[in-house]
Amino acid sequence: MNSDRITDFAAAAVQQSIQRPVSGTSRSGSNDVSFRQTLEKEKQSESLSFSRHAAERLDQRGISVSDGLMSDLEQAVSKAREKGSKEVAVIGSEGIFIVNVPNNVVVTTMTQDDMKDRILTNIDGAVIMQGKR
């Protein structure tokens, strides 16, 4: 998957979520909880997307995102969400992906070689992916 397709995919996901109507909600406090729950469920069911920055890093660092890798990333993010993580480092043989869990967005990525003498900050969890596709 090339970075243009990733960026287009991310833009389409954002546009779709903006256009998606949410019915049965009101401005009164009585439906606020159900409205928030509905939004959270929608976010969780959406596919993982890549920020423009992450897409550029994929291209610069020669990281290819196959369908199998995308599936593995989505499963890792789902597990991190279950544990309550908000910003997670997903570490695999293809690279390291920093993901904003509530928004299902990969915010940056790097190869294992890029990590030498580097520190990851502002994350509250890590998921180690097994195997290589």
N, C-alpha and C positions, 0 to 999 in steps of 0.2 A: 504494500500500500504506500503510494508516494505522498509527500507532504501536501501537495495540492489537493489530493483526494481527502486527506485528513482534515485540512482546513475547511474544505467544502462541506464535509460531513459535520464538522463542529458547527459551522454557520447554519446548516440546515436543521440541526438539532435545536439550536437556540431559537430559530425562527418558528419551528414547529411548537416549541413549548410556549412561545409568546402567543401564538394563534390558537392554542388549545383552550377551548372554553371550559370553565369550571362552573357547573350548575349547582343550584341549591345552596348558594352562599349568600350571606347578607352582611351588611355593615354592623349589625347589632352584635353584641358580645355572645349571644346564644350559639351561633354557628362558628365562632372563631376557632375552636378546637378542631372541629371536623374539617374546616377549611385548611388549617395547617396540616392535619393528617393527610388530607387529599394531596396537597402539594408535595409533602414528603414522600408519599407513595409514588407519585408521578416521577419525582427525581430518582427514586430507587429503581424504577422500572426502565428508565431511559438508558440507552447504551452509553458507555464511556466515550468521552470526546477528548480532543486534544486542543489546548490553547494554541494561539498563533506562535507563541514563544516555544512551546514544546514541539510543534511541527517543524519549526526552523531548526531546533536542536537535533531532531531525528534526521533531517536532511544533512546537516553539517557533520554529524557523527556517524553517518552511514548505517543507522539503525533501521532495519526493515520490520514493519509490523504486519505479520501474517494474520490470517483469520484465527489460527491456533493461538498465537500470542495474545491477540485481542481477547479471546475467550478466557485465557489464563488470567489476564489482567482484570477482567470483569469479575471473575470468581474471587481473586485476591481482594479486590475492593469490597465485594459483598461480605467476605469474612471479616475484613477490618471494620466495616459498618456494624456488623453484629456485635463486635467488641467495643463499639462506641468511639472508634477513632475518627478524627476530623481531618487530619493531614497525615498521610501515610507514605512511607517509602516502600515500594514494591521492588524487590531485588530478585533478579533472575540472570540467567546466563546471557541473555540478549542485552541487558542493561539494567539501569536503576530508573524507576519511574516515580516521581513525586506526584501524588494525587490528592486533590481536594475532594474528600469523600462526599460531603453533603451535596456538592454540585456535580459529581461524577466527571471531573475534569482533570486530565493529566496536565500539570502546570509546567513541568520541565522533565527532562530525561538526560541521562548520561551513560556512557559505557563504563565498564568496570575499570578500564585504564584511566578514565577521567577522574576516578575516585582516589587515586593515590595521593596521600597527604591532604585530603579534603575532609571537611566536616559537614554533616547534614544537620541543619538546625530547623527549628519551627515545625518539627514533626512530632506526633504523639504515638506513633506506632510504626512497625515494619512487618512486612509479610515476605517470606522467602518462597519464591516459586521453585519448584523442582523440575529438572529435566530441560531438554532443549528440543524445540520443534524444528 
